[in-house]
Amino acid sequence: MRYPSCTRASCLFTSSVPYVRHAHGAAVAPAWRPSSALDEWVQREARPISLRRLTFFGRTLTESRLLDSANYCRLELPIRRIAHRLRDIQTLPYVVVANPHLAHVYELYLRAFERFRRVPEIKTLEDNDRYCKVLEETLKEHATVIPRLAIGVLEVKELMKPEETDKFMNTMLRSRISRRVIAEQHLALSDTFSSSWHFPHAQTHDPHAEAVGEIFLKCNAKEIVERCGTTTKEIVKRAYGPHVEIPEIHLNGDLGATFPYILSHLEYIIGELLRNSIQGVIEQRKSKDAKPPPIEVLICETPQHVNIRISDEGGGIPTQIFPHLWSFSKGPRREKRLENLARVPKLLGTMQEVRVPDENRGNYESKHGDSSHHSGSLASLTSRPPDLRLGIGLPMSKLYAEYWAGSLELHSLEGFGVDAFLQISKLGNKNERLTTRATMDAV
């Protein structure tokens, strides 16, 4: 059974409640009612952005430009980002969307769509202040989306092919990244404009600034690896005890390589890779007396890219796991992943969610600017034990890497170790990779 055709008018099914439950507590399908509100919005294409374009726009921050940013955000979020994802959900089998976790996500998206599409044109700074409050509220609401989606696709494993659920999950999360980039960049620009040191009538931004909104202009690969390594070591110590011997991280190559990037994206990727490597080495050698082999990190800079290779001797990835490495829905560890995800009510997909207090981090933010003040986008996930494995870190890292036209590959030699290869577009001139139209096939 599936929804009626979504290619005709009046095909939007909205719900007055996320889902209802019988007296015994079992979730049942939402109560749907027809509406034609979505059809016009879903026909419009997204306007892709690049880091360079965002940087150029934010460098010359005037009142007029800030209002332009607000109206771009006002139109882009509901029309070209949320609307397409609502349509994607509608094309899934009805029994799949009746899953309470996926129904909850649908309801969140629907509320955001209705809220954003009703925002009038933003003409004044006071209008923008009100709009920023709406953005912040929505970002907080959607902190539950990742675990809900992850649990939902695992629970409907028998109702859809793994390839279809992975395609759905990748599309949903890629779009989620794009929405948060747009929203958080506008919030950051609004904060910059209203800060005490900003002069409203100035025509240019500080040419020596380290960041424009959420974009760090000169991310240094060496510094980020070192900082993520320090954080990850503390996390691992909390998991295995303070007396466990942590492998050293050796850095080589082009240690001065810099590039524009969104710091939280890069920290998440490198943090996940280092955590996997460190835990792999510890678990491979925890019954041995020998000093753990180091994690080798090589940074290579080319005219177009910065490449980071992270190599460990942690025993490699088991043969039965490797084919499912990038999948959200398949693999032999489904039940354990469900159990662990149920312990995580919120997940934003940032390194800071699993970090311990770090004075070095504070020093870095003082030097380069603090990107953690927006609506919990870098909020700590304090309820997550440091050794709680969710099974989504690598697939999400790949999505983050590919979003700005980069790549992430893993090569494993079982019994020895893993080489992870992260490629980053150095110039920041590549458009975001996103799905612009609903492409999910109905089952």
Secondary structure, DSSP 8 states (H G I E B T S, - for coil): -B-S-TTSSS-EEEESSS-EE-TT--EE---EEEE-HHHHHHTS-----BHHHHHHHHHS--HHHHHHHHHHHHHIIIIIIIHHHHHHHHTSBHHHHTSHHHHHHHHHHHHHHHHHHT-----SHHHHHHHHHHHHHHHHHGGGHHHHHHHHHHHTTTTS-HHHHHHHHHHHHHHHHHHHHHHHHHHHHHHHHHSTT--TT-SS--TT-SEETTEEEEEEHHHHHHHHHHHHHHHHHHHH-TTS----EEEEE-TT-EEEEEHHHHHHHHHHHHHHHHHHHHHHHTT--S----EEEEEEE-SSEEEEEEEE-S----TTTGGGTT-SS-STTHHHHHHHHTT-S-----GGGG----HHHHHHHHHH-----STTTT---TTS-TT---S-HHHHHHHHHHHTT-EEEEEEETTTEEEEEEEEESSS-SB-----S------
